[in-house]
Amino acid sequence: SELIYYPDVVPCEDITEADAEAPEFLETLPPETTVKEGDAVLLFCIMKGVPTPHVVWLYNQLIVEESAMCSLKHDGPLCSLRLLKEHDAGSYRVFAINSEGSAESTASLLVAHRGE
C-alpha cells in the first residue's frame, strides 16, 4: 500500500502566529558609559521576542563583527558586546529583529583619556 503524505497534517514544530511576538527590550543598553582608555567595556541588554530575535550591533552605523578586539554573545534573552582594550568613543546600537518586527537600543560610549 502506498503512503500518501499530507504535509499540512504533519505536526509542525513552528511557532504558531498566535505565539509570535515582536522583540522588546526588558533591559536596554546604558544610555551613556564612560570608560578609561585601555579598559575593557561590556555593554549588555536583555530582550524577548518569539521567534528568538536575531541580533545586529552597529557602531556609528557600521555593523560590528566578532574579532580579537570585540566579542559578541547572544545567550537566550541576554546579549552583550565586549570590547577589549582598543575602543573608540561613539554610538553603539543593538537591533533585535524577528518576523514580527524589531526593537533597538543605543549606548553612547565616552572614553576618558588617562591623565585628564
Backbone as XML, in Angstrom:
<?xml version="1.0"?>
<chain id="A" units="angstrom">
  <residue number="1" name="SER">
    <atom name="N" x="0.844" y="-1.194" z="0.000"/>
    <atom name="CA" x="0.000" y="0.000" z="0.000"/>
    <atom name="C" x="0.878" y="1.242" z="0.000"/>
  </residue>
  <residue number="2" name="GLU">
    <atom name="N" x="0.425" y="2.228" z="-0.705"/>
    <atom name="CA" x="1.220" y="3.445" z="-0.872"/>
    <atom name="C" x="0.846" y="4.454" z="0.215"/>
  </residue>
  <residue number="3" name="LEU">
    <atom name="N" x="1.870" y="5.002" z="0.868"/>
    <atom name="CA" x="1.608" y="6.017" z="1.899"/>
    <atom name="C" x="1.476" y="7.367" z="1.228"/>
  </residue>
  <residue number="4" name="ILE">
    <atom name="N" x="0.390" y="8.029" z="1.503"/>
    <atom name="CA" x="0.233" y="9.373" z="0.946"/>
    <atom name="C" x="0.598" y="10.367" z="2.030"/>
  </residue>
  <residue number="5" name="TYR">
    <atom name="N" x="1.442" y="11.296" z="1.682"/>
    <atom name="CA" x="1.996" y="12.223" z="2.655"/>
    <atom name="C" x="1.291" y="13.566" z="2.530"/>
  </residue>
  <residue number="6" name="TYR">
    <atom name="N" x="0.580" y="13.947" z="3.548"/>
    <atom name="CA" x="-0.078" y="15.256" z="3.542"/>
    <atom name="C" x="0.731" y="16.209" z="4.406"/>
  </residue>
  <residue number="7" name="PRO">
    <atom name="N" x="1.474" y="17.117" z="3.832"/>
    <atom name="CA" x="2.332" y="17.966" z="4.658"/>
    <atom name="C" x="1.557" y="18.778" z="5.694"/>
  </residue>
  <residue number="8" name="ASP">
    <atom name="N" x="0.299" y="19.119" z="5.395"/>
    <atom name="CA" x="-0.397" y="20.002" z="6.332"/>
    <atom name="C" x="-0.934" y="19.292" z="7.575"/>
  </residue>
  <residue number="9" name="VAL">
    <atom name="N" x="-0.853" y="17.967" z="7.630"/>
    <atom name="CA" x="-1.308" y="17.291" z="8.848"/>
    <atom name="C" x="-0.137" y="16.783" z="9.695"/>
  </residue>
  <residue number="10" name="VAL">
    <atom name="N" x="1.063" y="17.020" z="9.225"/>
    <atom name="CA" x="2.237" y="16.623" z="9.999"/>
    <atom name="C" x="2.380" y="17.623" z="11.158"/>
  </residue>
  <residue number="11" name="PRO">
    <atom name="N" x="2.608" y="17.112" z="12.390"/>
    <atom name="CA" x="2.762" y="18.074" z="13.493"/>
    <atom name="C" x="3.934" y="19.010" z="13.185"/>
  </residue>
  <residue number="12" name="CYS">
    <atom name="N" x="3.679" y="20.239" z="13.364"/>
    <atom name="CA" x="4.642" y="21.230" z="12.917"/>
    <atom name="C" x="5.325" y="21.851" z="14.135"/>
  </residue>
  <residue number="13" name="GLU">
    <atom name="N" x="6.645" y="21.911" z="14.115"/>
    <atom name="CA" x="7.406" y="22.474" z="15.229"/>
    <atom name="C" x="7.355" y="24.002" z="15.226"/>
  </residue>
  <residue number="14" name="ASP">
    <atom name="N" x="6.943" y="24.554" z="14.124"/>
    <atom name="CA" x="6.973" y="26.008" z="14.022"/>
    <atom name="C" x="6.064" y="26.671" z="15.041"/>
  </residue>
  <residue number="15" name="ILE">
    <atom name="N" x="6.438" y="27.865" z="15.413"/>
    <atom name="CA" x="5.632" y="28.634" z="16.355"/>
    <atom name="C" x="4.405" y="29.134" z="15.608"/>
  </residue>
  <residue number="16" name="THR">
    <atom name="N" x="3.241" y="28.979" z="16.200"/>
    <atom name="CA" x="2.046" y="29.469" z="15.528"/>
    <atom name="C" x="2.028" y="30.994" z="15.616"/>
  </residue>
  <residue number="17" name="GLU">
    <atom name="N" x="1.369" y="31.610" z="14.684"/>
    <atom name="CA" x="1.297" y="33.077" z="14.636"/>
    <atom name="C" x="0.850" y="33.671" z="15.978"/>
  </residue>
  <residue number="18" name="ALA">
    <atom name="N" x="-0.046" y="32.959" z="16.651"/>
    <atom name="CA" x="-0.621" y="33.479" z="17.896"/>
    <atom name="C" x="0.448" y="33.675" z="18.980"/>
  </residue>
  <residue number="19" name="ASP">
    <atom name="N" x="1.478" y="32.816" z="18.951"/>
    <atom name="CA" x="2.519" y="32.896" z="19.978"/>
    <atom name="C" x="3.606" y="33.902" z="19.632"/>
  </residue>
  <residue number="20" name="ALA">
    <atom name="N" x="3.661" y="34.311" z="18.386"/>
    <atom name="CA" x="4.758" y="35.179" z="17.958"/>
    <atom name="C" x="4.622" y="36.556" z="18.590"/>
  </residue>
  <residue number="21" name="GLU">
    <atom name="N" x="5.756" y="37.119" z="18.981"/>
    <atom name="CA" x="5.718" y="38.495" z="19.475"/>
    <atom name="C" x="6.963" y="39.254" z="19.058"/>
  </residue>
  <residue number="22" name="ALA">
    <atom name="N" x="6.747" y="40.509" z="18.739"/>
    <atom name="CA" x="7.843" y="41.362" z="18.280"/>
    <atom name="C" x="8.883" y="41.517" z="19.393"/>
  </residue>
  <residue number="23" name="PRO">
    <atom name="N" x="10.145" y="41.751" z="19.014"/>
    <atom name="CA" x="11.182" y="41.912" z="20.022"/>
    <atom name="C" x="10.907" y="43.108" z="20.930"/>
  </residue>
  <residue number="24" name="GLU">
    <atom name="N" x="11.358" y="42.973" z="22.161"/>
    <atom name="CA" x="11.181" y="44.050" z="23.132"/>
    <atom name="C" x="12.353" y="43.962" z="24.100"/>
  </residue>
  <residue number="25" name="PHE">
    <atom name="N" x="12.879" y="45.108" z="24.514"/>
    <atom name="CA" x="13.980" y="45.090" z="25.479"/>
    <atom name="C" x="13.422" y="45.126" z="26.894"/>
  </residue>
  <residue number="26" name="LEU">
    <atom name="N" x="13.812" y="44.150" z="27.699"/>
    <atom name="CA" x="13.433" y="44.146" z="29.116"/>
    <atom name="C" x="14.430" y="45.014" z="29.875"/>
  </residue>
  <residue number="27" name="GLU">
    <atom name="N" x="15.662" y="45.014" z="29.380"/>
    <atom name="CA" x="16.667" y="45.911" z="29.926"/>
    <atom name="C" x="17.454" y="46.461" z="28.744"/>
  </residue>
  <residue number="28" name="THR">
    <atom name="N" x="17.457" y="47.776" z="28.606"/>
    <atom name="CA" x="18.125" y="48.392" z="27.456"/>
    <atom name="C" x="19.601" y="48.628" z="27.780"/>
  </residue>
  <residue number="29" name="LEU">
    <atom name="N" x="20.334" y="49.034" z="26.766"/>
    <atom name="CA" x="21.740" y="49.388" z="26.977"/>
    <atom name="C" x="21.805" y="50.633" z="27.870"/>
  </residue>
  <residue number="30" name="PRO">
    <atom name="N" x="22.904" y="50.807" z="28.626"/>
    <atom name="CA" x="23.035" y="52.042" z="29.404"/>
    <atom name="C" x="23.162" y="53.212" z="28.424"/>
  </residue>
  <residue number="31" name="PRO">
    <atom name="N" x="22.405" y="54.306" z="28.626"/>
    <atom name="CA" x="22.410" y="55.385" z="27.635"/>
    <atom name="C" x="23.804" y="55.977" z="27.431"/>
  </residue>
  <residue number="32" name="GLU">
    <atom name="N" x="24.568" y="56.070" z="28.522"/>
    <atom name="CA" x="25.896" y="56.659" z="28.385"/>
    <atom name="C" x="26.863" y="55.931" z="29.301"/>
  </residue>
  <residue number="33" name="THR">
    <atom name="N" x="27.992" y="55.532" z="28.748"/>
    <atom name="CA" x="29.006" y="54.829" z="29.528"/>
    <atom name="C" x="30.334" y="55.523" z="29.318"/>
  </residue>
  <residue number="34" name="THR">
    <atom name="N" x="31.016" y="55.829" z="30.421"/>
    <atom name="CA" x="32.355" y="56.404" z="30.309"/>
    <atom name="C" x="33.359" y="55.366" z="30.769"/>
  </residue>
  <residue number="35" name="VAL">
    <atom name="N" x="34.359" y="55.122" z="29.955"/>
    <atom name="CA" x="35.388" y="54.154" z="30.327"/>
    <atom name="C" x="36.747" y="54.825" z="30.236"/>
  </residue>
  <residue number="36" name="LYS">
    <atom name="N" x="37.673" y="54.278" z="30.981"/>
    <atom name="CA" x="39.046" y="54.778" z="30.881"/>
    <atom name="C" x="39.712" y="54.123" z="29.686"/>
  </residue>
  <residue number="37" name="GLU">
    <atom name="N" x="40.576" y="54.868" z="29.066"/>
    <atom name="CA" x="41.332" y="54.371" z="27.926"/>
    <atom name="C" x="42.030" y="53.072" z="28.332"/>
  </residue>
  <residue number="38" name="GLY">
    <atom name="N" x="41.889" y="52.040" z="27.519"/>
    <atom name="CA" x="42.582" y="50.790" z="27.812"/>
    <atom name="C" x="41.782" y="49.810" z="28.654"/>
  </residue>
  <residue number="39" name="ASP">
    <atom name="N" x="40.647" y="50.249" z="29.223"/>
    <atom name="CA" x="39.824" y="49.317" z="29.995"/>
    <atom name="C" x="38.886" y="48.547" z="29.067"/>
  </residue>
  <residue number="40" name="ALA">
    <atom name="N" x="38.545" y="47.327" z="29.479"/>
    <atom name="CA" x="37.562" y="46.566" z="28.710"/>
    <atom name="C" x="36.175" y="47.162" z="28.960"/>
  </residue>
  <residue number="41" name="VAL">
    <atom name="N" x="35.319" y="47.030" z="27.993"/>
    <atom name="CA" x="33.959" y="47.566" z="28.092"/>
    <atom name="C" x="32.980" y="46.426" z="27.869"/>
  </residue>
  <residue number="42" name="LEU">
    <atom name="N" x="31.945" y="46.378" z="28.694"/>
    <atom name="CA" x="30.898" y="45.394" z="28.469"/>
    <atom name="C" x="29.570" y="46.134" z="28.365"/>
  </residue>
  <residue number="43" name="LEU">
    <atom name="N" x="28.918" y="45.995" z="27.226"/>
    <atom name="CA" x="27.573" y="46.556" z="27.056"/>
    <atom name="C" x="26.630" y="45.366" z="26.959"/>
  </residue>
  <residue number="44" name="PHE">
    <atom name="N" x="25.551" y="45.395" z="27.714"/>
    <atom name="CA" x="24.624" y="44.279" z="27.560"/>
    <atom name="C" x="23.180" y="44.746" z="27.675"/>
  </residue>
  <residue number="45" name="CYS">
    <atom name="N" x="22.299" y="43.926" z="27.127"/>
    <atom name="CA" x="20.870" y="44.201" z="27.234"/>
    <atom name="C" x="20.150" y="42.869" z="27.328"/>
  </residue>
  <residue number="46" name="ILE">
    <atom name="N" x="18.911" y="42.940" z="27.771"/>
    <atom name="CA" x="18.080" y="41.750" z="27.900"/>
    <atom name="C" x="16.832" y="41.979" z="27.065"/>
  </residue>
  <residue number="47" name="MET">
    <atom name="N" x="16.522" y="40.988" z="26.243"/>
    <atom name="CA" x="15.392" y="41.186" z="25.337"/>
    <atom name="C" x="14.537" y="39.945" z="25.294"/>
  </residue>
  <residue number="48" name="LYS">
    <atom name="N" x="13.346" y="40.109" z="24.727"/>
    <atom name="CA" x="12.497" y="38.948" z="24.498"/>
    <atom name="C" x="11.852" y="39.098" z="23.133"/>
  </residue>
  <residue number="49" name="GLY">
    <atom name="N" x="11.317" y="37.997" z="22.656"/>
    <atom name="CA" x="10.657" y="38.004" z="21.348"/>
    <atom name="C" x="10.483" y="36.566" z="20.902"/>
  </residue>
  <residue number="50" name="VAL">
    <atom name="N" x="9.427" y="36.299" z="20.150"/>
    <atom name="CA" x="9.162" y="34.959" z="19.622"/>
    <atom name="C" x="8.835" y="35.114" z="18.144"/>
  </residue>
  <residue number="51" name="PRO">
    <atom name="N" x="9.526" y="34.426" z="17.243"/>
    <atom name="CA" x="10.704" y="33.597" z="17.461"/>
    <atom name="C" x="11.895" y="34.408" z="18.016"/>
  </residue>
  <residue number="52" name="THR">
    <atom name="N" x="12.901" y="33.692" z="18.554"/>
    <atom name="CA" x="14.070" y="34.355" z="19.146"/>
    <atom name="C" x="14.640" y="35.381" z="18.174"/>
  </residue>
  <residue number="53" name="PRO">
    <atom name="N" x="14.761" y="36.633" z="18.625"/>
    <atom name="CA" x="15.251" y="37.659" z="17.706"/>
    <atom name="C" x="16.695" y="37.443" z="17.268"/>
  </residue>
  <residue number="54" name="HIS">
    <atom name="N" x="16.956" y="37.897" z="16.067"/>
    <atom name="CA" x="18.302" y="37.934" z="15.505"/>
    <atom name="C" x="18.887" y="39.266" z="15.982"/>
  </residue>
  <residue number="55" name="VAL">
    <atom name="N" x="20.155" y="39.280" z="16.358"/>
    <atom name="CA" x="20.750" y="40.485" z="16.939"/>
    <atom name="C" x="21.809" y="41.064" z="16.015"/>
  </residue>
  <residue number="56" name="VAL">
    <atom name="N" x="21.741" y="42.362" z="15.801"/>
    <atom name="CA" x="22.749" y="43.052" z="14.994"/>
    <atom name="C" x="23.256" y="44.246" z="15.799"/>
  </residue>
  <residue number="57" name="TRP">
    <atom name="N" x="24.569" y="44.366" z="15.901"/>
    <atom name="CA" x="25.183" y="45.521" z="16.570"/>
    <atom name="C" x="25.752" y="46.466" z="15.531"/>
  </residue>
  <residue number="58" name="LEU">
    <atom name="N" x="25.573" y="47.768" z="15.769"/>
    <atom name="CA" x="26.164" y="48.781" z="14.887"/>
    <atom name="C" x="27.009" y="49.730" z="15.723"/>
  </residue>
  <residue number="59" name="TYR">
    <atom name="N" x="28.140" y="50.117" z="15.171"/>
    <atom name="CA" x="28.961" y="51.155" z="15.790"/>
    <atom name="C" x="29.041" y="52.295" z="14.781"/>
  </residue>
  <residue number="60" name="ASN">
    <atom name="N" x="28.511" y="53.457" z="15.147"/>
    <atom name="CA" x="28.461" y="54.591" z="14.208"/>
    <atom name="C" x="27.995" y="54.143" z="12.817"/>
  </residue>
  <residue number="61" name="GLN">
    <atom name="N" x="26.894" y="53.438" z="12.773"/>
    <atom name="CA" x="26.253" y="52.974" z="11.521"/>
    <atom name="C" x="26.944" y="51.777" z="10.844"/>
  </residue>
  <residue number="62" name="LEU">
    <atom name="N" x="28.096" y="51.339" z="11.366"/>
    <atom name="CA" x="28.774" y="50.197" z="10.741"/>
    <atom name="C" x="28.473" y="48.929" z="11.540"/>
  </residue>
  <residue number="63" name="ILE">
    <atom name="N" x="28.288" y="47.829" z="10.830"/>
    <atom name="CA" x="28.000" y="46.571" z="11.518"/>
    <atom name="C" x="29.242" y="46.104" z="12.274"/>
  </residue>
  <residue number="64" name="VAL">
    <atom name="N" x="29.042" y="45.706" z="13.514"/>
    <atom name="CA" x="30.141" y="45.232" z="14.352"/>
    <atom name="C" x="30.310" y="43.732" z="14.133"/>
  </residue>
  <residue number="65" name="GLU">
    <atom name="N" x="31.520" y="43.332" z="13.806"/>
    <atom name="CA" x="31.823" y="41.914" z="13.604"/>
    <atom name="C" x="32.596" y="41.396" z="14.817"/>
  </residue>
  <residue number="66" name="GLU">
    <atom name="N" x="32.433" y="40.125" z="15.081"/>
    <atom name="CA" x="33.232" y="39.451" z="16.112"/>
    <atom name="C" x="34.699" y="39.520" z="15.679"/>
  </residue>
  <residue number="67" name="SER">
    <atom name="N" x="35.586" y="39.870" z="16.598"/>
    <atom name="CA" x="37.008" y="39.940" z="16.250"/>
    <atom name="C" x="37.838" y="39.702" z="17.500"/>
  </residue>
  <residue number="68" name="ALA">
    <atom name="N" x="39.150" y="39.774" z="17.353"/>
    <atom name="CA" x="40.034" y="39.605" z="18.509"/>
    <atom name="C" x="39.781" y="40.708" z="19.532"/>
  </residue>
  <residue number="69" name="MET">
    <atom name="N" x="39.325" y="41.862" z="19.063"/>
    <atom name="CA" x="39.114" y="43.005" z="19.947"/>
    <atom name="C" x="37.677" y="43.117" z="20.460"/>
  </residue>
  <residue number="70" name="CYS">
    <atom name="N" x="36.788" y="42.344" z="19.856"/>
    <atom name="CA" x="35.370" y="42.526" z="20.160"/>
    <atom name="C" x="34.681" y="41.170" z="20.225"/>
  </residue>
  <residue number="71" name="SER">
    <atom name="N" x="34.044" y="40.904" z="21.357"/>
    <atom name="CA" x="33.369" y="39.619" z="21.498"/>
    <atom name="C" x="31.864" y="39.851" z="21.632"/>
  </residue>
  <residue number="72" name="LEU">
    <atom name="N" x="31.096" y="39.185" z="20.796"/>
    <atom name="CA" x="29.638" y="39.319" z="20.808"/>
    <atom name="C" x="29.043" y="38.034" z="21.363"/>
  </residue>
  <residue number="73" name="LYS">
    <atom name="N" x="28.121" y="38.182" z="22.294"/>
    <atom name="CA" x="27.454" y="36.989" z="22.831"/>
    <atom name="C" x="25.958" y="37.178" z="22.731"/>
  </residue>
  <residue number="74" name="HIS">
    <atom name="N" x="25.276" y="36.073" z="22.435"/>
    <atom name="CA" x="23.817" y="36.094" z="22.416"/>
    <atom name="C" x="23.379" y="34.789" z="23.050"/>
  </residue>
  <residue number="75" name="ASP">
    <atom name="N" x="22.987" y="34.872" z="24.309"/>
    <atom name="CA" x="22.670" y="33.675" z="25.065"/>
    <atom name="C" x="21.245" y="33.801" z="25.582"/>
  </residue>
  <residue number="76" name="GLY">
    <atom name="N" x="20.292" y="33.229" z="24.863"/>
    <atom name="CA" x="18.888" y="33.380" z="25.256"/>
    <atom name="C" x="18.518" y="34.851" z="25.241"/>
  </residue>
  <residue number="77" name="PRO">
    <atom name="N" x="17.950" y="35.373" z="26.334"/>
    <atom name="CA" x="17.492" y="36.761" z="26.340"/>
    <atom name="C" x="18.630" y="37.777" z="26.505"/>
  </residue>
  <residue number="78" name="LEU">
    <atom name="N" x="19.802" y="37.288" z="26.937"/>
    <atom name="CA" x="20.905" y="38.198" z="27.215"/>
    <atom name="C" x="21.769" y="38.363" z="25.981"/>
  </residue>
  <residue number="79" name="CYS">
    <atom name="N" x="22.047" y="39.598" z="25.611"/>
    <atom name="CA" x="23.020" y="39.752" z="24.536"/>
    <atom name="C" x="23.998" y="40.848" z="24.915"/>
  </residue>
  <residue number="80" name="SER">
    <atom name="N" x="25.266" y="40.595" z="24.601"/>
    <atom name="CA" x="26.301" y="41.509" z="25.059"/>
    <atom name="C" x="27.367" y="41.738" z="24.012"/>
  </residue>
  <residue number="81" name="LEU">
    <atom name="N" x="28.036" y="42.850" z="24.187"/>
    <atom name="CA" x="29.141" y="43.246" z="23.325"/>
    <atom name="C" x="30.279" y="43.585" z="24.278"/>
  </residue>
  <residue number="82" name="ARG">
    <atom name="N" x="31.408" y="42.914" z="24.098"/>
    <atom name="CA" x="32.564" y="43.167" z="24.952"/>
    <atom name="C" x="33.700" y="43.704" z="24.091"/>
  </residue>
  <residue number="83" name="LEU">
    <atom name="N" x="34.194" y="44.849" z="24.466"/>
    <atom name="CA" x="35.311" y="45.460" z="23.747"/>
    <atom name="C" x="36.556" y="45.331" z="24.608"/>
  </residue>
  <residue number="84" name="LEU">
    <atom name="N" x="37.608" y="44.826" z="24.025"/>
    <atom name="CA" x="38.839" y="44.621" z="24.771"/>
    <atom name="C" x="39.837" y="45.717" z="24.432"/>
  </residue>
  <residue number="85" name="LYS">
    <atom name="N" x="40.222" y="46.441" z="25.418"/>
    <atom name="CA" x="41.280" y="47.453" z="25.329"/>
    <atom name="C" x="41.088" y="48.508" z="24.254"/>
  </residue>
  <residue number="86" name="GLU">
    <atom name="N" x="41.308" y="48.155" z="22.991"/>
    <atom name="CA" x="41.225" y="49.192" z="21.951"/>
    <atom name="C" x="39.769" y="49.509" z="21.656"/>
  </residue>
  <residue number="87" name="HIS">
    <atom name="N" x="39.345" y="50.696" z="21.952"/>
    <atom name="CA" x="37.976" y="51.051" z="21.570"/>
    <atom name="C" x="37.885" y="52.549" z="21.384"/>
  </residue>
  <residue number="88" name="ASP">
    <atom name="N" x="36.894" y="52.938" z="20.655"/>
    <atom name="CA" x="36.698" y="54.344" z="20.340"/>
    <atom name="C" x="35.379" y="54.800" z="20.913"/>
  </residue>
  <residue number="89" name="ALA">
    <atom name="N" x="35.360" y="56.077" z="21.263"/>
    <atom name="CA" x="34.101" y="56.677" z="21.690"/>
    <atom name="C" x="33.156" y="56.668" z="20.492"/>
  </residue>
  <residue number="90" name="GLY">
    <atom name="N" x="31.886" y="56.658" z="20.774"/>
    <atom name="CA" x="30.919" y="56.688" z="19.682"/>
    <atom name="C" x="29.613" y="56.074" z="20.115"/>
  </residue>
  <residue number="91" name="SER">
    <atom name="N" x="28.772" y="55.822" z="19.139"/>
    <atom name="CA" x="27.435" y="55.345" z="19.413"/>
    <atom name="C" x="27.330" y="53.867" z="19.041"/>
  </residue>
  <residue number="92" name="TYR">
    <atom name="N" x="26.925" y="53.061" z="20.003"/>
    <atom name="CA" x="26.688" y="51.641" z="19.748"/>
    <atom name="C" x="25.193" y="51.403" z="19.776"/>
  </residue>
  <residue number="93" name="ARG">
    <atom name="N" x="24.698" y="50.713" z="18.751"/>
    <atom name="CA" x="23.270" y="50.401" z="18.712"/>
    <atom name="C" x="23.096" y="48.906" z="18.556"/>
  </residue>
  <residue number="94" name="VAL">
    <atom name="N" x="22.108" y="48.380" z="19.255"/>
    <atom name="CA" x="21.795" y="46.968" z="19.087"/>
    <atom name="C" x="20.370" y="46.872" z="18.544"/>
  </residue>
  <residue number="95" name="PHE">
    <atom name="N" x="20.201" y="46.034" z="17.543"/>
    <atom name="CA" x="18.885" y="45.778" z="16.960"/>
    <atom name="C" x="18.500" y="44.335" z="17.241"/>
  </residue>
  <residue number="96" name="ALA">
    <atom name="N" x="17.282" y="44.124" z="17.664"/>
    <atom name="CA" x="16.725" y="42.779" z="17.818"/>
    <atom name="C" x="15.628" y="42.670" z="16.770"/>
  </residue>
  <residue number="97" name="ILE">
    <atom name="N" x="15.735" y="41.669" z="15.910"/>
    <atom name="CA" x="14.826" y="41.581" z="14.757"/>
    <atom name="C" x="14.241" y="40.167" z="14.669"/>
  </residue>
  <residue number="98" name="ASN">
    <atom name="N" x="12.944" y="40.082" z="14.499"/>
    <atom name="CA" x="12.348" y="38.789" z="14.132"/>
    <atom name="C" x="11.226" y="39.033" z="13.131"/>
  </residue>
  <residue number="99" name="SER">
    <atom name="N" x="10.492" y="37.979" z="12.813"/>
    <atom name="CA" x="9.472" y="38.090" z="11.769"/>
    <atom name="C" x="8.355" y="39.070" z="12.140"/>
  </residue>
  <residue number="100" name="GLU">
    <atom name="N" x="8.232" y="39.389" z="13.429"/>
    <atom name="CA" x="7.143" y="40.263" z="13.874"/>
    <atom name="C" x="7.530" y="41.741" z="13.927"/>
  </residue>
  <residue number="101" name="GLY">
    <atom name="N" x="8.832" y="42.020" z="13.872"/>
    <atom name="CA" x="9.238" y="43.425" z="13.952"/>
    <atom name="C" x="10.645" y="43.552" z="14.485"/>
  </residue>
  <residue number="102" name="SER">
    <atom name="N" x="10.965" y="44.752" z="14.976"/>
    <atom name="CA" x="12.303" y="44.946" z="15.506"/>
    <atom name="C" x="12.271" y="45.960" z="16.639"/>
  </residue>
  <residue number="103" name="ALA">
    <atom name="N" x="13.327" y="45.929" z="17.454"/>
    <atom name="CA" x="13.481" y="46.895" z="18.533"/>
    <atom name="C" x="14.940" y="47.317" z="18.516"/>
  </residue>
  <residue number="104" name="GLU">
    <atom name="N" x="15.218" y="48.509" z="19.036"/>
    <atom name="CA" x="16.611" y="48.918" z="19.078"/>
    <atom name="C" x="16.905" y="49.650" z="20.371"/>
  </residue>
  <residue number="105" name="SER">
    <atom name="N" x="18.180" y="49.625" z="20.750"/>
    <atom name="CA" x="18.629" y="50.316" z="21.946"/>
    <atom name="C" x="19.993" y="50.911" z="21.631"/>
  </residue>
  <residue number="106" name="THR">
    <atom name="N" x="20.267" y="52.096" z="22.163"/>
    <atom name="CA" x="21.507" y="52.803" z="21.837"/>
    <atom name="C" x="22.299" y="53.129" z="23.093"/>
  </residue>
  <residue number="107" name="ALA">
    <atom name="N" x="23.610" y="52.999" z="22.996"/>
    <atom name="CA" x="24.505" y="53.396" z="24.079"/>
    <atom name="C" x="25.559" y="54.333" z="23.517"/>
  </residue>
  <residue number="108" name="SER">
    <atom name="N" x="25.854" y="55.408" z="24.251"/>
    <atom name="CA" x="26.963" y="56.283" z="23.862"/>
    <atom name="C" x="28.155" y="55.919" z="24.716"/>
  </residue>
  <residue number="109" name="LEU">
    <atom name="N" x="29.272" y="55.702" z="24.060"/>
    <atom name="CA" x="30.486" y="55.355" z="24.772"/>
    <atom name="C" x="31.426" y="56.558" z="24.763"/>
  </residue>
  <residue number="110" name="LEU">
    <atom name="N" x="31.846" y="56.960" z="25.959"/>
    <atom name="CA" x="32.788" y="58.065" z="26.092"/>
    <atom name="C" x="34.077" y="57.485" z="26.649"/>
  </residue>
  <residue number="111" name="VAL">
    <atom name="N" x="35.201" y="57.920" z="26.102"/>
    <atom name="CA" x="36.485" y="57.407" z="26.571"/>
    <atom name="C" x="37.234" y="58.516" z="27.269"/>
  </residue>
  <residue number="112" name="ALA">
    <atom name="N" x="37.555" y="58.274" z="28.556"/>
    <atom name="CA" x="38.319" y="59.257" z="29.320"/>
    <atom name="C" x="39.802" y="58.915" z="29.150"/>
  </residue>
  <residue number="113" name="HIS">
    <atom name="N" x="40.565" y="59.831" z="28.592"/>
    <atom name="CA" x="41.980" y="59.567" z="28.390"/>
    <atom name="C" x="42.706" y="59.656" z="29.715"/>
  </residue>
  <residue number="114" name="ARG">
    <atom name="N" x="43.647" y="58.787" z="29.896"/>
    <atom name="CA" x="44.392" y="58.751" z="31.150"/>
    <atom name="C" x="45.125" y="60.072" z="31.347"/>
  </residue>
  <residue number="115" name="GLY">
    <atom name="N" x="45.149" y="60.493" z="32.610"/>
    <atom name="CA" x="45.881" y="61.723" z="32.909"/>
    <atom name="C" x="45.056" y="62.985" z="32.712"/>
  </residue>
  <residue number="116" name="GLU">
    <atom name="N" x="43.766" y="62.809" z="32.336"/>
    <atom name="CA" x="42.925" y="64.008" z="32.173"/>
    <atom name="C" x="42.140" y="64.261" z="33.443"/>
  </residue>
</chain>
